[in-house]
Every structure is written in structure tokens, then in C-alpha cells.
Amino acid sequence: MATSNNDSIKNNDSDGGDTGDANNCATDCFLPTFNPNNDTVNKKITKQLFDVSNRVTRQGAIDFNYRCNLGVNIRSGRDDGGEAILLNIIKRVRCIFDSHLRGMIEDTIKQECIKRGLKCGGQPITRMGQLADAWAADKTLAEKVWHCAFGVFYRKLDWENEFEMVAMEQLKYEYINDDMDEVKGTNRRGNKGCMAKLATRVKREVGKLINRKTVKTHGIKVVAGTEPELIGHYANGKPKYKKRTSASENFNFDPTRHLVHTKQVHTDCQTDH
């Protein structure tokens, strides 16, 4: 069975899962018209290239192929390898951005730690788990930990859009400009691009990583605590919340909203997490 309609097309099949882990991503998957690893040219993608909460779908691959003019022949009812190539490309693009955005988010947290003088064992924070270690060693650091893990992002309005713009510029990607995403955007949160949505997901994962450690070290976790005001319901019954319209440099820490107590466990500050 032929695996592609072009000998120069390479493909590395994966199990289809979208874990966001760069170590599990499909690699060496490219087309003459699109190489996700090529950082010398701008690469065009659709604004909703993937759904951050679900696996990459065949329809998503077809949409990507058609709207970005990739030229892969996907025949109905016949597997000639083209579909798998497109799926792998989308997974690879997601992987590249997942890793890049994670680095940006962790660097932002580390810089906030420096700004607030938050250290572990007298040394600068270099790993996310060290926020929990520092907090376990000094119970007065709850506010600083919260600001580093959450407040630094909430002081900016739509920080994820800024991260998306920077990441796409650095990795040489751009969204295609057509009307289809604008139509889709009416049913999506503010028509945000998939990379902005991925940024919020990655930040949640980093927050969960920190909290898994804080629960182990001293039985407390930090939460965003920024639930918006409920102002009504839509016709379908879903709640309608008031949207934040401005950023605040004075976002206040409130232990009654931002700390959740679980079980109490004591441990010393470590530097290897």
C-alpha cells in the first residue's frame, strides 16, 4: 500500500493522542508545501487548527489542507497516507507551540519570583515545584506564591492573546486571513485563536503541577479565585458572566478565595524539583 503521493513526504505515525507532551509528538512529518520544523519561512495555519480539548480530527485535517492549499490528495473511502500526514503535521504544530508556550509561561513565573524576592533554599526559583518547597519552608509566602502562579497573568487583560502573538512571531507562523474563522468565532470565546486557547490550557497545567506539590508539602493549594460575576443566563440555559474589560496592577490576594486547605503535610525545602 502506498503511503503517500509524493516520495519526499515523510510520516511518523503516532497513537493519535494529543497529550501536549513534546516528547510524545509525531516527528519528521512534513510536506513539500508545509514543514512545521522549518523556522526560515512563515507558515500559514487556520485560526482553529485544532481543538485544545479534543483529539485532532479528520475534518480538521481536511479543513487545514483545503484552506491552506497544501495539495494533499485525500480520497473518500481510500487511505493513501495523505490523511495521516496531515494529522501528524497538526499534532507536530501543536507540540511545538505547547513546548514554546510552556517555556514562556514558566519564564514569566520565574521573573515574577525574582521581582517578589521568592527563593528556595536561598537560590532563585528554577523549577515550578520549588514554589511549593519555598512555601512549605516559610508559611508567610502564600501571597507571593499566588502572585507568581496566577496574579502575574491576571494583571494583564487577555494575556493569552499577547503570548500567542509573540510565540507565532518567534516560531514564524501566521493565521490565514479569511472569513471562515470569523464565522466560527461567533460560537467561540471572542474568536480566540487555537494558540491563545492552548496558552490558557498550558498555564492551567503548570498551575496543577505547582498545586500537586503544595498539597504534598503542606496540604494547601492556590487557586485563581477570579470567578466572574454571574449576570444572567443565555436562551439555552447556560450561565452568562460579566466579562473583565480592564487589567489591574492592584489585583489583591485574598486567602479566603485563593487558598484551599486539604491535608497538612510538612517537608523541608528542596532544590531538585
LINRA-V751292 format. One record per residue. N is the residue number from 1. RES is the residue in three letters. SS is DSSP state (h for helix, s for strand, l for the rest). PHI is phi in degrees with one decimal (999 if undefined). PSI is psi in radians with two decimals (999 if undefined). Layout:
n=N res=RES ss=SS phi=PHI psi=PSI
n=N res=RES ss=SS phi=PHI psi=PSI
This chain:
n=1 res=MET ss=l phi=999 psi=2.32
n=2 res=ALA ss=l phi=-70.6 psi=2.48
n=3 res=THR ss=l phi=-100.2 psi=-0.19
n=4 res=SER ss=l phi=-164.6 psi=2.97
n=5 res=ASN ss=l phi=-101.6 psi=0.31
n=6 res=ASN ss=l phi=-155.2 psi=2.17
n=7 res=ASP ss=l phi=-63.2 psi=-0.37
n=8 res=SER ss=l phi=-84.5 psi=-0.08
n=9 res=ILE ss=l phi=-83.0 psi=2.21
n=10 res=LYS ss=s phi=-108.7 psi=2.63
n=11 res=ASN ss=l phi=-148.0 psi=2.35
n=12 res=ASN ss=l phi=-127.2 psi=1.81
n=13 res=ASP ss=l phi=-67.4 psi=2.55
n=14 res=SER ss=l phi=-122.5 psi=3.14
n=15 res=ASP ss=l phi=-80.7 psi=0.04
n=16 res=GLY ss=l phi=89.4 psi=-0.16
n=17 res=GLY ss=l phi=-78.9 psi=2.56
n=18 res=ASP ss=l phi=-114.9 psi=1.50
n=19 res=THR ss=l phi=-90.3 psi=-0.30
n=20 res=GLY ss=l phi=81.1 psi=0.07
n=21 res=ASP ss=l phi=-94.8 psi=2.05
n=22 res=ALA ss=h phi=-60.8 psi=-0.45
n=23 res=ASN ss=h phi=-73.0 psi=-0.31
n=24 res=ASN ss=h phi=-105.1 psi=0.15
n=25 res=CYS ss=l phi=-80.4 psi=2.66
n=26 res=ALA ss=l phi=-64.9 psi=2.44
n=27 res=THR ss=l phi=-127.4 psi=2.86
n=28 res=ASP ss=l phi=56.5 psi=0.57
n=29 res=CYS ss=l phi=-105.7 psi=2.02
n=30 res=PHE ss=s phi=-154.9 psi=2.92
n=31 res=LEU ss=s phi=-124.4 psi=2.78
n=32 res=PRO ss=l phi=-59.4 psi=-0.48
n=33 res=THR ss=l phi=-94.2 psi=-0.14
n=34 res=PHE ss=s phi=-160.4 psi=1.94
n=35 res=ASN ss=s phi=-117.6 psi=1.87
n=36 res=PRO ss=l phi=-62.6 psi=-0.34
n=37 res=ASN ss=l phi=-91.0 psi=-0.08
n=38 res=ASN ss=l phi=-82.2 psi=1.92
n=39 res=ASP ss=l phi=-100.2 psi=0.33
n=40 res=THR ss=l phi=-101.2 psi=-0.20
n=41 res=VAL ss=l phi=-132.4 psi=2.69
n=42 res=ASN ss=l phi=-75.7 psi=2.31
n=43 res=LYS ss=s phi=-112.3 psi=2.27
n=44 res=LYS ss=s phi=-96.4 psi=2.35
n=45 res=ILE ss=s phi=-135.1 psi=2.88
n=46 res=THR ss=l phi=-78.5 psi=2.67
n=47 res=LYS ss=l phi=-66.3 psi=-0.50
n=48 res=GLN ss=l phi=-115.7 psi=1.01
n=49 res=LEU ss=l phi=-60.7 psi=-0.61
n=50 res=PHE ss=l phi=-148.7 psi=2.80
n=51 res=ASP ss=l phi=-96.2 psi=2.10
n=52 res=VAL ss=l phi=-65.0 psi=-0.31
n=53 res=SER ss=l phi=-98.2 psi=-0.12
n=54 res=ASN ss=l phi=-133.5 psi=2.96
n=55 res=ARG ss=l phi=-72.3 psi=2.71
n=56 res=VAL ss=l phi=-65.8 psi=2.35
n=57 res=THR ss=l phi=-108.6 psi=2.84
n=58 res=ARG ss=h phi=-61.9 psi=-0.70
n=59 res=GLN ss=h phi=-63.6 psi=-0.65
n=60 res=GLY ss=h phi=-63.8 psi=-0.68
n=61 res=ALA ss=h phi=-66.1 psi=-0.73
n=62 res=ILE ss=h phi=-63.9 psi=-0.77
n=63 res=ASP ss=h phi=-60.6 psi=-0.79
n=64 res=PHE ss=h phi=-60.3 psi=-0.81
n=65 res=ASN ss=h phi=-62.0 psi=-0.81
n=66 res=TYR ss=h phi=-71.2 psi=-0.85
n=67 res=ARG ss=h phi=-76.1 psi=-0.42
n=68 res=CYS ss=l phi=-101.6 psi=0.13
n=69 res=ASN ss=l phi=53.8 psi=0.88
n=70 res=LEU ss=l phi=-82.1 psi=-0.36
n=71 res=GLY ss=l phi=78.5 psi=0.34
n=72 res=VAL ss=l phi=-84.3 psi=2.33
n=73 res=ASN ss=l phi=-88.9 psi=1.85
n=74 res=ILE ss=l phi=-105.9 psi=1.86
n=75 res=ARG ss=l phi=-92.0 psi=2.34
n=76 res=SER ss=l phi=-63.2 psi=2.20
n=77 res=GLY ss=l phi=79.6 psi=0.10
n=78 res=ARG ss=l phi=-136.4 psi=2.22
n=79 res=ASP ss=l phi=-96.1 psi=1.80
n=80 res=ASP ss=l phi=-107.8 psi=0.25
n=81 res=GLY ss=l phi=94.3 psi=-0.31
n=82 res=GLY ss=h phi=-62.9 psi=-0.72
n=83 res=GLU ss=h phi=-63.6 psi=-0.77
n=84 res=ALA ss=h phi=-62.3 psi=-0.65
n=85 res=ILE ss=h phi=-62.7 psi=-0.80
n=86 res=LEU ss=h phi=-64.6 psi=-0.73
n=87 res=LEU ss=h phi=-60.8 psi=-0.75
n=88 res=ASN ss=h phi=-66.3 psi=-0.64
n=89 res=ILE ss=h phi=-63.0 psi=-0.81
n=90 res=ILE ss=h phi=-61.8 psi=-0.74
n=91 res=LYS ss=h phi=-62.9 psi=-0.69
n=92 res=ARG ss=h phi=-66.2 psi=-0.74
n=93 res=VAL ss=h phi=-60.7 psi=-0.78
n=94 res=ARG ss=h phi=-61.3 psi=-0.73
n=95 res=CYS ss=h phi=-60.3 psi=-0.80
n=96 res=ILE ss=h phi=-59.5 psi=-0.80
n=97 res=PHE ss=h phi=-73.0 psi=-0.62
n=98 res=ASP ss=h phi=-57.7 psi=-0.84
n=99 res=SER ss=h phi=-65.7 psi=-0.75
n=100 res=HIS ss=h phi=-67.2 psi=-0.79
n=101 res=LEU ss=h phi=-65.5 psi=-0.65
n=102 res=ARG ss=h phi=-60.8 psi=-0.74
n=103 res=GLY ss=h phi=-62.7 psi=-0.72
n=104 res=MET ss=h phi=-64.0 psi=-0.74
n=105 res=ILE ss=h phi=-67.0 psi=-0.79
n=106 res=GLU ss=h phi=-66.2 psi=-0.64
n=107 res=ASP ss=h phi=-64.5 psi=-0.66
n=108 res=THR ss=h phi=-62.6 psi=-0.74
n=109 res=ILE ss=h phi=-65.2 psi=-0.76
n=110 res=LYS ss=h phi=-63.1 psi=-0.70
n=111 res=GLN ss=h phi=-65.8 psi=-0.64
n=112 res=GLU ss=h phi=-68.1 psi=-0.61
n=113 res=CYS ss=h phi=-61.0 psi=-0.74
n=114 res=ILE ss=h phi=-64.0 psi=-0.77
n=115 res=LYS ss=h phi=-59.8 psi=-0.66
n=116 res=ARG ss=l phi=-96.3 psi=0.08
n=117 res=GLY ss=l phi=69.0 psi=0.47
n=118 res=LEU ss=l phi=-86.7 psi=2.05
n=119 res=LYS ss=s phi=-130.0 psi=2.90
n=120 res=CYS ss=s phi=-126.6 psi=2.11
n=121 res=GLY ss=l phi=63.3 psi=0.47
n=122 res=GLY ss=l phi=80.0 psi=0.03
n=123 res=GLN ss=s phi=-114.3 psi=2.69
n=124 res=PRO ss=s phi=-59.4 psi=2.63
n=125 res=ILE ss=l phi=-70.0 psi=2.16
n=126 res=THR ss=l phi=-118.6 psi=-0.30
n=127 res=ARG ss=l phi=-132.8 psi=2.56
n=128 res=MET ss=l phi=-60.6 psi=-0.62
n=129 res=GLY ss=h phi=-63.0 psi=-0.36
n=130 res=GLN ss=h phi=-71.4 psi=-0.34
n=131 res=LEU ss=h phi=-62.7 psi=-0.73
n=132 res=ALA ss=h phi=-67.3 psi=-0.71
n=133 res=ASP ss=h phi=-62.7 psi=-0.76
n=134 res=ALA ss=h phi=-64.3 psi=-0.72
n=135 res=TRP ss=h phi=-67.0 psi=-0.66
n=136 res=ALA ss=h phi=-64.1 psi=-0.60
n=137 res=ALA ss=h phi=-79.4 psi=-0.40
n=138 res=ASP ss=l phi=-142.1 psi=1.78
n=139 res=LYS ss=h phi=-67.1 psi=-0.16
n=140 res=THR ss=h phi=-83.8 psi=-0.01
n=141 res=LEU ss=h phi=-90.5 psi=0.10
n=142 res=ALA ss=h phi=-53.9 psi=-0.79
n=143 res=GLU ss=h phi=-64.4 psi=-0.74
n=144 res=LYS ss=h phi=-64.5 psi=-0.73
n=145 res=VAL ss=h phi=-61.8 psi=-0.75
n=146 res=TRP ss=h phi=-62.7 psi=-0.79
n=147 res=HIS ss=h phi=-62.8 psi=-0.63
n=148 res=CYS ss=h phi=-72.3 psi=-0.66
n=149 res=ALA ss=h phi=-85.0 psi=-0.53
n=150 res=PHE ss=h phi=-130.0 psi=-0.90
n=151 res=GLY ss=h phi=-57.2 psi=-0.62
n=152 res=VAL ss=h phi=-61.0 psi=-0.50
n=153 res=PHE ss=h phi=-85.7 psi=-0.67
n=154 res=TYR ss=h phi=-75.5 psi=-0.19
n=155 res=ARG ss=l phi=-73.9 psi=-0.20
n=156 res=LYS ss=l phi=-113.8 psi=2.41
n=157 res=LEU ss=l phi=-80.5 psi=2.21
n=158 res=ASP ss=l phi=55.6 psi=0.85
n=159 res=TRP ss=h phi=-56.8 psi=-0.56
n=160 res=GLU ss=h phi=-65.1 psi=-0.55
n=161 res=ASN ss=h phi=-68.1 psi=-0.65
n=162 res=GLU ss=h phi=-65.8 psi=-0.76
n=163 res=PHE ss=h phi=-63.4 psi=-0.70
n=164 res=GLU ss=h phi=-59.5 psi=-0.83
n=165 res=MET ss=h phi=-61.6 psi=-0.79
n=166 res=VAL ss=h phi=-65.5 psi=-0.79
n=167 res=ALA ss=h phi=-63.4 psi=-0.73
n=168 res=MET ss=h phi=-67.0 psi=-0.64
n=169 res=GLU ss=h phi=-67.3 psi=-0.76
n=170 res=GLN ss=h phi=-67.4 psi=-0.63
n=171 res=LEU ss=h phi=-93.1 psi=-0.01
n=172 res=LYS ss=l phi=62.0 psi=1.00
n=173 res=TYR ss=s phi=-125.2 psi=2.70
n=174 res=GLU ss=s phi=-150.8 psi=2.64
n=175 res=TYR ss=s phi=-81.2 psi=2.50
n=176 res=ILE ss=l phi=-70.0 psi=2.66
n=177 res=ASN ss=l phi=-107.9 psi=1.69
n=178 res=ASP ss=l phi=-144.5 psi=-3.13
n=179 res=ASP ss=l phi=-87.6 psi=-0.24
n=180 res=MET ss=h phi=-65.8 psi=-0.71
n=181 res=ASP ss=h phi=-69.4 psi=-0.53
n=182 res=GLU ss=h phi=-66.4 psi=-0.66
n=183 res=VAL ss=h phi=-66.3 psi=-0.80
n=184 res=LYS ss=h phi=-62.1 psi=-0.57
n=185 res=GLY ss=h phi=-65.2 psi=-0.34
n=186 res=THR ss=l phi=-65.1 psi=-0.41
n=187 res=ASN ss=l phi=-104.5 psi=0.19
n=188 res=ARG ss=l phi=-121.6 psi=2.82
n=189 res=ARG ss=h phi=-66.7 psi=1.70
n=190 res=GLY ss=h phi=62.3 psi=0.35
n=191 res=ASN ss=h phi=56.9 psi=0.65
n=192 res=LYS ss=l phi=-67.8 psi=2.56
n=193 res=GLY ss=l phi=-73.3 psi=2.83
n=194 res=CYS ss=h phi=-64.1 psi=-0.49
n=195 res=MET ss=h phi=-75.1 psi=-0.56
n=196 res=ALA ss=h phi=-67.2 psi=-0.72
n=197 res=LYS ss=h phi=-66.3 psi=-0.64
n=198 res=LEU ss=h phi=-64.8 psi=-0.66
n=199 res=ALA ss=h phi=-60.4 psi=-0.76
n=200 res=THR ss=h phi=-66.1 psi=-0.63
n=201 res=ARG ss=h phi=-67.2 psi=-0.77
n=202 res=VAL ss=h phi=-62.8 psi=-0.71
n=203 res=LYS ss=h phi=-62.2 psi=-0.69
n=204 res=ARG ss=h phi=-61.2 psi=-0.71
n=205 res=GLU ss=h phi=-64.9 psi=-0.70
n=206 res=VAL ss=h phi=-64.5 psi=-0.73
n=207 res=GLY ss=h phi=-61.4 psi=-0.71
n=208 res=LYS ss=h phi=-65.6 psi=-0.65
n=209 res=LEU ss=h phi=-60.8 psi=-0.79
n=210 res=ILE ss=h phi=-62.5 psi=-0.76
n=211 res=ASN ss=h phi=-71.1 psi=-0.55
n=212 res=ARG ss=h phi=-59.9 psi=-0.62
n=213 res=LYS ss=h phi=-75.9 psi=-0.71
n=214 res=THR ss=h phi=-65.3 psi=-0.62
n=215 res=VAL ss=h phi=-64.4 psi=-0.67
n=216 res=LYS ss=h phi=-71.6 psi=-0.65
n=217 res=THR ss=h phi=-77.0 psi=-0.75
n=218 res=HIS ss=h phi=-152.0 psi=0.33
n=219 res=GLY ss=l phi=71.3 psi=0.42
n=220 res=ILE ss=s phi=-134.5 psi=2.47
n=221 res=LYS ss=s phi=-127.3 psi=2.69
n=222 res=VAL ss=s phi=-97.9 psi=2.50
n=223 res=VAL ss=l phi=-128.9 psi=2.81
n=224 res=ALA ss=l phi=-61.3 psi=-0.83
n=225 res=GLY ss=l phi=63.9 psi=0.51
n=226 res=THR ss=l phi=-117.1 psi=0.66
n=227 res=GLU ss=l phi=-60.8 psi=2.14
n=228 res=PRO ss=l phi=-70.0 psi=2.88
n=229 res=GLU ss=l phi=-73.8 psi=2.30
n=230 res=LEU ss=s phi=-78.3 psi=2.15
n=231 res=ILE ss=s phi=-115.6 psi=0.02
n=232 res=GLY ss=s phi=154.3 psi=-2.81
n=233 res=HIS ss=s phi=-137.9 psi=2.62
n=234 res=TYR ss=l phi=-78.0 psi=2.99
n=235 res=ALA ss=l phi=-60.0 psi=-0.51
n=236 res=ASN ss=l phi=-84.6 psi=0.04
n=237 res=GLY ss=l phi=96.0 psi=-0.18
n=238 res=LYS ss=l phi=-71.5 psi=2.51
n=239 res=PRO ss=s phi=-66.4 psi=2.55
n=240 res=LYS ss=s phi=-115.0 psi=2.13
n=241 res=TYR ss=s phi=-108.7 psi=2.64
n=242 res=LYS ss=l phi=-72.4 psi=2.26
n=243 res=LYS ss=l phi=-84.8 psi=2.48
n=244 res=ARG ss=l phi=-73.0 psi=2.26
n=245 res=THR ss=l phi=-110.7 psi=-0.06
n=246 res=SER ss=l phi=-151.1 psi=2.63
n=247 res=ALA ss=l phi=-85.8 psi=2.84
n=248 res=SER ss=l phi=-137.4 psi=2.23
n=249 res=GLU ss=l phi=-79.0 psi=-0.18
n=250 res=ASN ss=l phi=-114.3 psi=0.74
n=251 res=PHE ss=l phi=-69.4 psi=2.02
n=252 res=ASN ss=l phi=-89.0 psi=2.42
n=253 res=PHE ss=l phi=-79.5 psi=2.31
n=254 res=ASP ss=l phi=-129.8 psi=1.88
n=255 res=PRO ss=h phi=-60.0 psi=-0.44
n=256 res=THR ss=h phi=-74.3 psi=-0.37
n=257 res=ARG ss=h phi=-105.4 psi=-0.51
n=258 res=HIS ss=h phi=-105.4 psi=-0.05
n=259 res=LEU ss=s phi=-122.4 psi=2.36
n=260 res=VAL ss=s phi=-122.3 psi=2.11
n=261 res=HIS ss=s phi=-88.9 psi=2.33
n=262 res=THR ss=l phi=-116.8 psi=-1.89
n=263 res=LYS ss=l phi=-111.2 psi=2.75
n=264 res=GLN ss=l phi=-97.4 psi=2.12
n=265 res=VAL ss=l phi=-135.9 psi=2.26
n=266 res=HIS ss=l phi=-102.5 psi=2.46
n=267 res=THR ss=l phi=-152.9 psi=2.80
n=268 res=ASP ss=l phi=-84.3 psi=2.75
n=269 res=CYS ss=l phi=-66.7 psi=2.35
n=270 res=GLN ss=l phi=-122.7 psi=2.81
n=271 res=THR ss=l phi=-118.0 psi=0.13
n=272 res=ASP ss=l phi=-110.8 psi=0.38
n=273 res=HIS ss=l phi=-117.4 psi=999
